[in-house]
């Protein structure tokens, strides 16, 4: 016997135009507005958590000295439009 997941309501005031877009999307997908908002919120939180993870990873690289010299990156970028691009700096 499956148990229902616990839920909690969250109230948010959104611009009328955004609410209307949610209404239209719900109608088009034949889903509830609640479902649309849960999908959107879940995707946004996943995105922000990944961005935070990548930022922390990058900061750890900087702290450990794993960086690439700006001039090397600039020279590589400048070479991309030439006949013989430089290898990716490492």
Secondary structure, 3 states (H helix, E strand, C coil): CCCCCCCCCCCCCCCHHHHHHHHHHHHHHCCCHHHHHHHHHHHHHHHHHHHHHHHHHHHHHHHCCCCCCHHHHHHHHHHCCCCCCCCCCC
